[in-house]
Amino acid sequence: MGRKEELEELIAAFGRRVHGEHPNPERVGCPGRNAMIRLAKEPGVFDADSLLDHILKCAACLDELRDLRRQIKPSR
């Protein structure tokens, strides 16, 4: 297994853990779509510590951020 595959497996394992422990289907405490879009577009531009802390414990936001990043990612 190469480094890229190891990283992909690590990310997948993290996702499984968040989904198992913190599904949050009611979206309690979620920051809202505009904040998620901004994080996806400009991850280093603003102080996102509290937003990232939330995403670590919210499967709904983790999925939303993943989907937004895929949409925003330039085609190669």
Contacts in CASP RR format, 6 or more apart in sequence:
PFRMAT RR
TARGET T0000
AUTHOR 0000-0000-0000
METHOD contacts of the structure
MODEL  1
MGRKEELEELIAAFGRRVHGEHPNPERVGCPGRNAMIRLAKEPGVFDADS
LLDHILKCAACLDELRDLRRQIKPSR
1 9 0 8 1.000
15 59 0 8 1.000
15 62 0 8 1.000
18 56 0 8 1.000
18 57 0 8 1.000
18 58 0 8 1.000
18 59 0 8 1.000
18 62 0 8 1.000
19 59 0 8 1.000
19 62 0 8 1.000
20 59 0 8 1.000
21 57 0 8 1.000
22 57 0 8 1.000
22 58 0 8 1.000
22 59 0 8 1.000
23 59 0 8 1.000
23 60 0 8 1.000
24 30 0 8 1.000
24 57 0 8 1.000
24 58 0 8 1.000
24 59 0 8 1.000
24 60 0 8 1.000
24 61 0 8 1.000
25 60 0 8 1.000
27 58 0 8 1.000
27 60 0 8 1.000
27 61 0 8 1.000
29 54 0 8 1.000
29 58 0 8 1.000
30 54 0 8 1.000
30 58 0 8 1.000
30 60 0 8 1.000
30 61 0 8 1.000
31 51 0 8 1.000
31 54 0 8 1.000
31 61 0 8 1.000
33 64 0 8 1.000
35 51 0 8 1.000
36 61 0 8 1.000
36 64 0 8 1.000
36 65 0 8 1.000
36 68 0 8 1.000
37 68 0 8 1.000
38 45 0 8 1.000
38 46 0 8 1.000
39 48 0 8 1.000
39 51 0 8 1.000
39 65 0 8 1.000
40 65 0 8 1.000
40 68 0 8 1.000
40 69 0 8 1.000
40 71 0 8 1.000
40 72 0 8 1.000
41 72 0 8 1.000
54 61 0 8 1.000
55 61 0 8 1.000
55 62 0 8 1.000
55 65 0 8 1.000
56 62 0 8 1.000
END
